[in-house]
């Protein structure tokens, strides 16, 4: 077993306090948007032996990627190596948006491989701000809410989106409404979404502001959807003039209560708005943005990857194992996530965890003992642990909550 030292990401949309409070660190005044526990080349977690006392800095420790490359069969298992190669197929994160993230989509596996190779051929540095594809992998993802978590994900039914535009008597809203009524299918959604974002048709800042002002006025005068109008107003305050503000009217709103999860497939347009959660995804950092951000935007590439079929958000219900563990199965081969809540007496028997192969465990509350066939370790709130595939089955005991990432 190896203790993991997470890698922070100080993106501007992050919370100053949420992640530091969870992991028991002091906020430094800068936003901490994400904390990565994984082996992605862009931010592999530093490691130390599980029995170590924590001395030493992350800069002097080996990282998880190097540990895996030194012994792929032992760390990952023969099955995972045969399916994914000598790499950990998932990335586990803490994520804490305090202001809305970008309007974004993730590519399919075939698209990621093709476009990554093309960018490699041009010689663009992998960490260059203008680079779209930092690795050749897709990025389906699942977020598990630790607090109330607000998001937008996937497209509303075209007729419902058109209804929300009724009463907003400004030219841009009327134009979008006409597109959706003319073709109440995925084609109409594509036309409306593309009209907002494409460089040849995207509205001026003043047109976006007019829609936001109309939504604000309607909020005080019997809105048909206070939530939709409120989201437009909130986004307009954060990103004035951005067409993504109006695009929110086309998207499904999502509120996750603590303990609920949302799955976002490749091609699913989404934006996280606020909250604190655990996020697991295929090990990738490929994000295609079209708005609501100061980061690099590539609208044509983003639009090429979007799935325009209207569908409700995918909110997987967990299966329960051994009375204490909830497992969230995503419809992908790269990862699964389980959450175990414990209230054990000190001498009670440990609870077996489902799953196999390379596992990462992260303690969210209290303290738990982790048992493999070879070792025992203790995790306290905010600490994470990597368990090699060759350590066999894992069980836990204690009083607290632990999440586990593993490979199906």
Residue pairs with C-beta under 8 A, 6 or more apart in sequence:
1 49
1 50
1 370
1 372
1 375
1 377
1 385
1 386
1 387
1 388
1 391
2 47
2 48
2 49
2 50
2 64
2 67
2 385
2 386
2 388
3 47
3 48
3 49
3 50
3 52
3 54
3 377
3 383
3 384
3 385
3 386
4 37
4 45
4 46
4 47
4 64
4 360
4 384
4 385
4 386
5 45
5 46
5 47
5 48
5 58
5 61
6 23
6 35
6 36
6 37
6 45
6 94
6 384
7 35
7 36
7 43
7 44
7 45
7 46
7 58
8 19
8 32
8 34
8 35
8 36
9 32
9 33
9 34
9 35
9 36
9 43
10 30
10 31
10 32
10 33
11 31
11 33
11 34
12 31
12 33
12 99
12 294
13 31
13 33
13 97
13 98
13 99
13 100
13 101
14 31
14 32
14 33
14 34
14 96
14 97
14 98
15 31
15 32
15 33
15 96
15 97
15 98
15 276
16 27
16 29
16 30
16 31
16 32
16 98
17 27
18 32
18 96
18 98
18 147
18 276
19 25
19 32
19 34
19 35
19 94
19 96
19 276
20 26
20 27
20 28
20 32
21 27
22 94
22 146
22 276
22 364
22 381
22 382
23 35
23 94
23 381
23 382
23 383
24 380
24 381
24 382
25 382
31 98
32 96
33 95
33 96
33 97
34 93
34 94
34 95
34 96
34 279
35 93
35 94
36 43
36 45
36 91
36 92
36 93
37 45
37 91
37 92
37 93
37 360
37 362
37 384
38 44
38 45
38 64
38 88
38 90
38 91
38 92
38 93
38 283
38 360
39 45
39 63
39 64
39 65
39 68
39 87
39 88
39 91
39 283
40 65
40 91
40 135
40 283
40 284
40 285
41 65
41 126
41 135
42 126
42 127
42 134
42 135
42 285
44 63
44 64
44 65
44 66
45 63
45 64
45 384
45 386
46 58
46 59
46 61
46 62
46 63
46 64
47 61
47 62
47 63
47 64
47 67
47 386
48 54
48 56
48 61
50 375
50 377
50 385
51 377
64 88
64 386
65 87
65 88
67 75
67 386
68 75
68 76
68 86
68 87
68 88
68 358
69 86
72 81
72 86
73 81
73 390
74 388
74 389
74 390
75 358
75 388
75 389
75 390
76 84
76 86
76 87
76 88
76 357
76 358
76 389
77 356
77 357
77 358
77 389
77 390
79 357
80 89
80 357
80 358
80 389
80 407
83 89
83 333
84 334
84 407
87 283
88 283
88 358
89 282
89 283
89 333
89 334
89 335
89 407
90 280
90 281
90 282
90 283
90 334
90 335
90 405
90 407
91 280
91 281
91 282
91 283
91 284
92 278
92 279
92 280
92 360
92 362
92 384
92 403
92 405
93 278
93 279
93 280
93 281
94 276
94 277
94 278
94 279
94 362
95 143
95 272
95 276
95 277
95 278
95 279
96 275
96 276
96 277
97 272
97 273
97 274
97 275
98 274
99 238
99 274
100 234
100 235
100 238
100 239
100 271
100 272
100 273
100 274
100 292
101 271
101 272
101 273
101 292
101 293
102 244
102 271
102 287
102 289
102 290
102 291
102 292
102 293
102 295
103 244
103 247
103 269
103 271
103 289
103 290
103 291
103 292
103 293
104 269
104 270
104 271
104 287
104 288
104 289
104 290
104 293
104 302
105 266
105 267
105 268
105 269
105 270
105 288
105 290
105 302
105 305
105 306
106 138
106 139
106 140
106 141
106 264
106 266
106 267
106 268
106 284
106 286
106 287
106 288
106 305
107 115
107 133
107 138
107 139
107 266
107 267
107 286
107 288
107 305
108 138
108 266
108 267
108 305
109 137
109 138
109 266
111 138
111 304
111 305
112 133
112 135
112 136
112 137
112 138
112 139
112 284
112 286
113 136
115 132
115 133
115 301
116 133
116 134
116 135
116 136
116 286
117 136
119 131
119 132
119 133
124 130
124 131
125 131
126 134
126 135
127 134
129 295
129 296
130 296
131 296
132 286
132 288
132 296
132 298
132 301
133 286
134 284
134 285
134 286
135 283
135 284
135 285
135 286
137 282
137 283
137 284
137 286
138 266
138 282
138 284
138 286
139 266
139 281
139 282
139 284
139 285
139 286
139 287
140 263
140 264
140 265
140 266
140 281
140 282
140 330
140 332
140 334
141 263
141 264
141 279
141 280
141 281
141 282
142 261
142 262
142 263
142 264
142 279
142 280
142 281
142 316
142 328
142 330
142 335
142 337
143 149
143 151
143 256
143 261
143 262
143 264
143 272
143 277
143 278
143 279
144 259
144 260
144 261
144 277
144 278
144 279
144 280
144 328
144 337
144 339
144 403
145 256
145 257
145 258
145 259
145 260
145 261
145 262
145 275
145 276
145 277
146 258
146 275
146 276
146 277
146 278
146 364
147 258
147 275
147 276
147 277
148 255
148 256
148 257
148 258
148 274
148 275
149 255
149 256
149 260
149 262
149 272
149 274
149 275
149 276
149 277
150 253
150 254
150 255
150 256
150 272
150 273
150 274
150 275
151 253
151 254
151 255
151 256
151 262
151 270
151 271
151 272
151 273
152 231
152 248
152 251
152 252
152 253
152 254
152 269
152 270
152 271
152 273
153 251
153 252
153 254
153 262
153 264
153 268
153 269
153 270
153 313
154 251
154 252
154 268
154 269
154 270
154 310
154 311
154 312
154 313
155 161
155 189
155 193
155 250
155 251
155 252
155 269
155 308
155 309
155 310
155 311
156 164
156 250
156 251
156 252
156 310
157 310
158 180
158 183
158 184
158 185
158 186
158 188
158 189
158 310
159 180
159 184
161 180
161 189
161 192
161 249
161 250
162 177
162 180
162 181
162 184
163 224
164 224
164 225
164 228
164 249
165 173
165 174
165 176
165 177
165 180
165 249
166 177
166 224
167 218
167 224
168 174
168 211
168 214
168 215
168 218
169 214
170 207
170 210
170 211
170 213
170 214
171 207
171 210
172 203
172 207
172 208
172 210
172 211
172 246
173 211
173 214
173 246
175 195
176 192
176 195
176 196
176 246
176 249
176 250
179 188
179 191
179 192
179 195
180 188
180 189
180 192
181 188
182 188
183 191
186 308
186 309
186 310
187 308
189 250
189 308
189 310
190 306
190 308
192 250
193 247
193 250
193 269
193 303
193 306
193 308
194 201
194 303
195 201
195 202
196 202
196 203
196 243
196 244
196 246
196 247
197 243
197 244
197 247
197 290
197 291
197 299
197 302
197 303
198 299
198 300
198 303
199 299
199 300
202 243
202 299
203 243
203 246
204 241
205 240
205 241
206 241
208 236
208 240
208 241
208 242
208 243
208 245
208 246
209 236
209 240
209 241
211 232
211 245
211 246
212 232
212 233
212 235
212 236
212 245
212 246
215 223
215 228
215 229
215 232
215 233
216 229
216 232
216 233
218 229
219 226
219 229
219 230
219 233
223 229
227 253
228 248
228 249
228 253
231 248
231 253
231 273
232 245
232 246
232 248
232 249
234 273
235 242
235 244
235 245
235 248
235 292
236 245
238 292
239 245
239 291
239 292
239 293
242 291
242 292
243 291
244 271
244 290
244 291
244 292
245 291
245 292
247 291
248 271
251 269
251 270
251 271
252 312
252 313
254 262
254 313
254 315
256 262
256 275
256 277
256 315
259 326
259 339
260 315
261 315
261 316
261 318
261 328
261 337
262 313
262 314
262 315
263 314
263 315
263 316
263 330
263 331
264 270
264 314
265 307
265 314
265 331
265 332
266 305
266 307
267 305
267 306
267 307
268 307
269 306
269 307
271 292
278 337
278 362
278 364
278 403
280 335
280 337
280 405
281 334
281 335
282 332
282 334
282 335
283 334
288 298
288 301
288 302
288 305
289 295
289 296
289 297
289 298
289 302
290 297
290 298
290 299
290 302
290 303
291 297
316 328
316 329
316 330
318 326
318 327
318 328
318 339
319 326
319 327
319 329
320 326
320 327
321 327
321 338
321 354
322 351
322 352
324 340
324 341
324 342
324 351
325 338
325 339
325 340
325 351
325 353
325 354
326 338
326 339
326 340
327 336
327 337
327 338
327 354
327 355
328 336
328 337
328 338
328 339
329 336
329 408
330 336
330 337
333 407
333 408
334 407
335 405
335 406
335 407
335 408
336 355
336 405
336 406
336 407
336 408
337 403
337 404
337 405
338 353
338 354
338 355
338 403
338 404
338 406
339 401
339 402
339 403
339 404
340 351
340 353
340 368
340 396
340 401
340 402
340 403
340 404
341 401
342 351
342 366
342 368
342 396
342 397
342 398
342 399
342 400
342 401
342 402
343 399
344 351
344 397
344 398
344 399
348 397
349 397
350 369
350 371
350 395
350 396
350 397
351 395
351 396
351 397
352 393
352 394
352 395
353 359
353 393
353 394
353 395
353 396
353 404
355 394
355 404
355 406
355 407
356 389
356 393
356 406
356 407
357 389
357 406
357 407
358 386
358 387
358 388
358 389
358 406
358 407
359 386
359 387
359 394
359 404
359 405
359 406
360 384
360 385
360 386
360 387
360 404
360 405
360 406
361 370
361 379
361 384
361 385
361 387
361 394
361 396
361 402
361 403
361 404
361 405
362 379
362 383
362 384
362 385
362 402
362 403
362 404
362 405
363 379
363 380
363 381
363 382
363 383
363 384
363 400
363 401
363 402
364 381
364 400
364 401
364 402
364 403
365 381
365 400
365 401
366 380
366 381
366 398
366 399
366 400
366 401
367 378
367 379
367 380
367 381
367 398
367 399
367 400
368 378
368 379
368 396
368 397
368 398
368 399
368 400
368 402
369 376
369 377
369 378
369 396
369 397
369 398
370 376
370 377
370 378
370 379
370 385
370 387
370 394
370 395
370 396
370 402
371 394
371 395
371 396
371 397
372 387
372 391
372 392
372 393
372 394
373 391
373 392
373 393
374 391
374 392
375 391
377 385
378 398
379 385
379 402
381 400
387 394
394 404
396 402
